[in-house]
Amino acid sequence: MIGVWLFSFSSSVFAATTQVDALIEKLVEKGILNRQESIKLKAEIADDEKIVREEGLKQSLPSWVRETKFKGDLRLRYQNKHEKAANDYSKDTNIGRVRMRLGLESKVNDKLNVGIGIATGSGDPRSTNISFGGYNTKKTVVLDYAFAKYSPVPWLNLVGGKMLLNDALWEPTDLIWDTDITPEGAVIQFNKSLGPKATVFMNTGALIVDTDTSSDNDAPMAYLIQPGVTYKFNDDLSLKGAVSLQSFDNVKSHVSSTYSGASNSGNTTAGTSSYIYDYSMFNPALEISIKNPLRAFGLNVGSLKLLGEYVDNLAVSKKSSGFSTGFKLGHEKINKWGDWQFKYIYAMLGKDAVLDVLPDSDRYGGKTAMRSHEAELTFGLGKNTFLGFDIYRSERIGTAKAPETLAQVDWNMKF
């Protein structure tokens, strides 16, 4: 039906354009217009017709189609990992990877939005990468997220489904949560302005960690609450801070995920061993933003962000804490050639500070009981495309260090 309409609409526009061209030619023949004026007039009419045509096409489509936005990105990666064991045995791994993500968000009505996304991946909750190889086997695409967001009033959102991480929690670093994780459950978001300088917010909800089965009807669940505030001191200085409690219940004695880092107490083999603790994570987080921080030195650098997080598992008395600290410096966004950002993060996690299926999978394989330095440079190549250079230097704590260096070179494209 839409195709028939488009054909009819295009035919009518073509007919009208032909009639206008014939009329202009008559005016030229009668000496009312010269040739140069006729060319200019035709160009102006063509521009006007294009605007009318595009607006007419837009208005003819169903409202949900007009309100649907598509987005996507493609990332090509080269990765080198150098591992060194306690006996000085070393190993180098070189791989090529690709990540593809496609998403849409549609406005069902004035108060209800839905989002759906697919991505490359194997099912690993902490990665949407697919490695090249396997004799050119076809690569898999999985459901990355699918959620509904209902906003009955401007300061309240109700989110349900498999959601984006920033719909569940605000995190300035990936100390606890890998940014590829898309939590599953229901969350309530409050966000209320207290004036031109201050805004308060709160995230709270319940997340499904594993599914009830006939042999296990007390499966793990996570409950979270995170109150926070943003405060703008002036045009150049602002602060955002929050304190969260993230309680993972019924994890104790439950078999770990096959995608866990197998580094928590009791979890020595992912997917086979059982945890011996629950995880109730107390997590303060802070971000301080400074615009044009090097202005006094005559340098135009977009912004500086100072980042920090702390975590303590209240369910455990030893090896239960961790922290991250660092900064981001450079342009606020990478929009064109020459835009750049630099990030440095130092992170440490005790053995039972967080559940070992959550932390950044690039930082020592997503394990706990580790310390790590990360340095990342992002450089713009043009509109919607940029290069990334990311290096992690990590080691185990509490036992033999077994250091690891991970280097990644990424070419990112957004559309």
Summary of the structure (lengths in Angstrom):
residues: 415
radius of gyration: 27.2
end to end distance: 28.3
largest distance: 96.7
contacts: 1260
relative contact order: 0.10
helix: 16%
strand: 47%
